[in-house]
Amino acid sequence: MKIQVDPHFTNLYENKDILPKLVFLSYHIASYKTISESMGFDSQDISVDEIYDFIQDLKLDITNRVPEVDRMEINFCFNILKSMGICHSK
């Protein structure tokens, strides 16, 4: 499997907190996609901004710890999921 990412993501590899964030994001991207499909948006691509807003809403709605994520990390997660054939962003 070949993962192609933007060269600006090199600092993410050095961040030891990236793996927990990727797991968190993967789960919530899947949740968001499931919710969207149940509302009738079956063929809609999901944008980085939609996931970012979704995560920000989670911070207000739940009492559990929600990690700080930025759009670059969300984009990085989308790139990994896309390379695995799971999902892609618009």
C-alpha positions in Angstrom: 0.0 0.0 0.0 1.4 3.4 -1.0 0.3 6.4 1.0 0.9 9.7 -0.8 0.6 12.8 1.3 1.3 16.5 0.8 4.9 17.4 1.8 3.6 19.8 4.4 2.5 16.7 6.5 6.1 15.8 7.4 5.8 17.3 10.9 2.8 15.1 11.5 5.0 12.0 11.4 7.1 13.4 14.2 4.1 14.1 16.4 3.6 11.2 18.8 0.0 12.1 19.4 -1.0 11.6 15.7 -2.0 7.9 16.0 -4.6 8.4 18.7 -5.9 11.4 16.7 -6.1 9.3 13.5 -8.1 6.6 15.4 -10.4 9.2 16.8 -10.9 10.9 13.4 -11.4 7.6 11.6 -14.2 6.6 14.0 -15.9 10.0 13.8 -15.6 10.3 10.0 -17.3 6.9 9.8 -19.9 8.0 12.2 -20.5 11.2 10.3 -20.7 9.2 7.0 -23.3 6.8 8.6 -25.4 9.7 9.9 -25.3 11.4 6.5 -26.3 8.3 4.6 -29.2 7.6 7.0 -30.4 11.2 6.2 -30.4 10.4 2.5 -27.1 11.8 1.4 -25.7 8.5 0.1 -23.5 9.8 -2.7 -22.3 12.9 -1.1 -18.5 13.4 -0.5 -17.5 14.6 3.0 -15.4 17.7 3.2 -12.6 18.4 5.7 -14.6 21.5 6.9 -17.7 19.3 7.6 -15.6 17.0 9.8 -13.9 19.9 11.5 -17.2 21.4 12.3 -18.6 18.0 13.5 -15.6 17.7 15.9 -16.1 21.2 17.2 -19.8 20.3 17.9 -18.7 17.2 19.7 -16.6 19.3 22.1 -19.8 21.1 23.1 -22.1 18.1 23.2 -20.1 15.4 25.1 -18.3 15.5 28.4 -15.5 13.1 27.3 -12.2 14.4 26.2 -12.1 15.4 22.6 -8.6 15.9 21.2 -7.6 19.1 19.5 -7.4 18.5 15.8 -6.8 20.8 12.9 -7.8 20.7 9.3 -4.4 19.4 8.2 -4.7 16.4 10.5 -8.2 15.7 9.2 -6.9 15.9 5.6 -4.1 13.6 6.5 -6.6 11.1 7.9 -8.7 11.4 4.7 -5.6 10.6 2.7 -4.9 7.5 4.7 -8.5 6.3 4.5 -8.6 7.1 0.7 -5.4 5.1 0.2 -7.1 2.2 1.9 -10.2 2.6 -0.3 -12.4 3.4 2.6 -13.5 6.9 2.1 -12.6 10.2 0.4 -13.2 13.8 0.9 -14.3 16.4 -1.6 
